[in-house]
Amino acid sequence: MTEDKLPTRKENFSEWYNQLVVKSELADYAPVRGCMVVRPYGWTLWENMTGGLDRRFKETGHTNAAFPMLIPLSFFEKEKEHVEGFSPQLAVVTHGGGEKLEEPLVVRPTSETIIGYMYARWIKSYRDLPVLINQWGSVLRWEIRTKLFIRTAEFYWQEGHTAHSTEQEAREETLRMLDVYADFAINDAAIPVIKGEKSETEKFAGAVQSTSIEAMMQDTRALQSGTSHFFGQNFAKAFEIQYLDPSNTLQYCWTTSWGLSSRMVGAVIMTHGDDQGLILPPKIAPLQVVIVPIYKNDTEKSSVLESTNSVFKDLKDSGIRVKLDDREEVTPGFKYNYWELRGVPVRIEIGPKDVEQQSVTVARRDVPGKSGKSSFTKAEVAAKMHPFLLEIQDALLARATAFRDEHIHEPASYDDLKNIVQDGWAFAYWCGSTTCETKVKEETKATTRCIPLEGQPKVAGKCVVCGNKAEKKVYFARAY
Amino acid sequence: MTEDKLPTRKENFSEWYNQLVVKSELADYAPVRGCMVVRPYGWTLWENMTGGLDRRFKETGHTNAAFPMLIPLSFFEKEKEHVEGFSPQLAVVTHGGGEKLEEPLVVRPTSETIIGYMYARWIKSYRDLPVLINQWGSVLRWEIRTKLFIRTAEFYWQEGHTAHSTEQEAREETLRMLDVYADFAINDAAIPVIKGEKSETEKFAGAVQSTSIEAMMQDTRALQSGTSHFFGQNFAKAFEIQYLDPSNTLQYCWTTSWGLSSRMVGAVIMTHGDDQGLILPPKIAPLQVVIVPIYKNDTEKSSVLESTNSVFKDLKDSGIRVKLDDREEVTPGFKYNYWELRGVPVRIEIGPKDVEQQSVTVARRDVPGKSGKSSFTKAEVAAKMHPFLLEIQDALLARATAFRDEHIHEPASYDDLKNIVQDGWAFAYWCGSTTCETKVKEETKATTRCIPLEGQPKVAGKCVVCGNKAEKKVYFARAY
């Protein structure tokens, strides 16, 4: 029982990621083109993420519901930009129950259309508004090049869909949910993200305004980690989502949608992992602590196991997600590697010396080697573990933030920008034209990630590409 | 704002159900043939049910995972009975990304095949066993006649899939999960269920043994509410799920699967509801208490709202799912009907007299009229509410159990059986032959529901149909 070594991140970041996902048993390739299987360890991680999101959705007044996975093809044709955006990615059911269907059905790539159809039936009066619904599930978008968690044909996500009586309320909802995503990413996943607005070319098919949170991976590429869209009345007009206002006049609703997907699992891996494997933030880690007993003979074994069992019980009783690895067929060294690969934040080692001293050795996953080791007395393990896990959570966020900030530069010139985006993000004035955006993309592979909502300069400047007047700064980066 | 009255259960039980589901806003018909939309109120009810189940799955050592919704058609052909059983119900994706697929993909009707394929890849050694995985999601089975929650093309469920090294362990798992289902049905949904084994004709396509929990609806029809299957080595052989035993010999695994679906929501409606609407068991009700303020003028309003707000806060703080219905555009009487239709277990009325006496009026949904009303002092509402809800939960189970037991009879003859199944279940000796089973079905529309695991006679008897020797008794009933 050995495990092949991962390539280092420096050698080959992409291969490091691909192998790590499979070896750590987060996910596996499915026997269906472009699809993945999320294994128990990966799904538990995702459940811990969805739990934190779902709580935030409910705190902001949303409830969950479920809409069909199949959507009549004709629904897509009702919103012009939407159908253009999604047509190339559709999987189509043509037969059901042994017969050819009269109208083909699409496996949902996103649910604006069918939810819009239902909202039109349900919403009659201003008293029915706002409608604040979220759906957890999976969607399907035919993809050619896939990467586990980051880009697969079927992926797991939530999609919120809301309808409002005023433009202002819908715009506020769009930004409120972007804030929810940012709060989740920063505080639960320990990923510093930048909130901003998408450019015209990067926005969602059918949206008036798309916003996103953008994260920097350790190869400095950007990962769009959640999006929130303001639709104006586009879908309301396409699906006749109307309400009677207090003066009994028929009005179109203003709608939004927002989604965050299992690609966030990929973001966690690529933000925190190291050459030994995953490093999972304690708040979302399936296991927060693993205990490894160390002994050489039966006498030692009995006293060591007595101690590991009692520490296990103390931690479990205090609500820690803990595992006692008492396998006999593998060595402690094997177990260290095994759980390091899987990113468990804290390892507790208990050997005969620890037993004698009524203590345990505690090793931090995020600080390898001796400097990450300390000794807790056995009696205080449970009490100390909660603040210790929070300390690790904070350290991961601080490290990722420092890394990101070190790799964001403001280019002095267009040539400078070209260099910067080879190993970082360029934060630069941009005139807003698609021409300049396309030029950068073609010449550097970097795209506009977002026009940040915060930290914009107060004075206008010159577009880094064309030199024309530019009101705002944008992030240019190569992206996943 | 008025709501049309429901037909009574006696007038038309089926229409009572169909209208109630839509009017109470649990679910709605989707614009896709045979599919439903589960609305926020219905989905919250389902979430409260899945929460109780998921906790039980985890307590019995299972973890969740996710497998693709699309399955290659060829996978179904590997298990002969399985493909025969499911072929007529498949929805088939023939096109993806604008092109015809080389091999058609099936939207999963159940996941034994794709999970079996993955288990064959993951399981190498006896040390990898047992594998205990559950999946939450939806599946699709093309259905001609549909009924919201009870039978729809797409439905929501969980499917557990386990692999074991011994037959005994797999058989134990099958019954363990049946016990979990029964425990959930009885204690959370307040539905008394009978655990038993399915006949050859009623069992799952590909199973060696199928077991189920069976519930009686108020029209005395049976509803299969959860199933647990022992597959022997059928799927292990079809998908080559093998492991090396301790002596290094290759062995086939023994597998199981078990599922409980959103039809359980239908069971709750048809077990507990009355002519005024839903009656939801407190443990799973989206709202446990609704508070209705009653006042005639602004002076009354201000003191009443002060009281409702403070009671609302007390209940919320003590963990009760409570809603304050302070709508101004509808009368208290309208609100009573509105929340009765939606089955909220407890209504609290607070009027000027209650304010004066520092008390609240409490009305039980399950006991209509005066006999269900009592008065709590305002100070004790929160403390009393938890035991009060438990009392209601118990009363619902007791009532449903009494109803069921009154409608189960042991037929003295075959003619007697014919009468019994018109308005109840017949519990009778059966020889086990498909001939006798089919005869009963053709002549009475009653099918064998299950051979109960408990309460079997100790001596053999005579088959109620053919008079031949019969070892066991079975339930015959018309079923959903």
Interface residues (C-beta under 8 A of the other chain):
Chain A: D28 A30 P31 V32 R33 C35 M36 V37 V38 R39 P40 G42 W43 T44 E47 T63 N64 A65 A66 F67 P68 M69 L70 I71 P72 F75 S87 P88 Q89 L90 A91 V92 V93 T94 H95 G96 G97 G98 P104 L105 V107 I114 Y117 M118 R121 W122 R127 I133 G137 S138 L140 W142 I144 A153 E154 Y156 E329
Chain B: D28 A30 P31 V32 R33 C35 M36 V37 V38 R39 P40 G42 W43 T44 E47 T63 N64 A65 A66 F67 P68 M69 L70 I71 P72 F75 S87 P88 Q89 L90 A91 V92 V93 T94 H95 G96 G97 G98 P104 L105 V107 I114 Y117 M118 R121 W122 R127 I133 G137 S138 L140 W142 I144 A153 E154 Y156 E329
